[in-house]
Amino acid sequence: MNHRIYHLMMKILGLDASTTTIGYSVLNFDGYSPPKLEHYSYFKPPKDGHIAERLAVVRNFIYEIMDGYAPDEVVIEDILLGFKPGGGGFGGTTIKTLTSLAVLNRVVCLSVFDKLKRPPILQSVMKIRHAIKEDKVIPKKDEVPALMIKYLGPIDFPLQTKGKHKGELAPTAGDVADSIACVYGYCKLQLREKEKVKKKNVKKRKP
């Protein structure tokens, strides 16, 4: 498990990148207490034009938020971690869609690497869900927004503005929530690891 124990306030950028929406968030983490949410939003990758042009737009967007927020770490939800080929897809995702997701995800990773000068931290969907779960219940995707509000306080997730679902969470809310959960889950794992080390050291000091 990739653990980086922090001793100073760190700014961590979370990314949930898909071909339809890139949710992103910035949380502050001191290594001792739960992280605090600083910013959250989303970006819609272009659907038209040559694939190289569309990916260049995504790359430039990542450069922009990296320059704007100057994060110390970047945590990315990685759909490829945990994918098992031969099953016709992952969670209903077809191979064609998965290929597009994989290409975009890796462009995002490379863009982060260009700015951070080291690889981003990749976390699988299930690893994130396990880290943020309450008790032993793993939350479903549509439960993540409410869970993030419970942990971090009020969050103005995007709402649908028309139709019969007006006022309900918009689909983009899930992407924003997942980006927040990506960082929150990572920080919880850091705190758990630190607690384990502390308990281990206490046992060593006992006569």
Salt bridges, closest charged atoms under 4 A:
GLU38 OE2 - LYS11 NZ 3.63
ASP67 OD1 - LYS115 NZ 3.18
GLU73 OE1 - ARG4 NH1 2.65
GLU73 OE2 - ARG118 NH2 3.47
ASP78 OD2 - ARG106 NH2 3.27
GLU134 OE2 - LYS150 NZ 2.56
GLU168 OE1 - HIS165 ND1 3.17
ASP178 OD2 - LYS141 NZ 2.35
GLU193 OE1 - HIS3 NE2 3.68
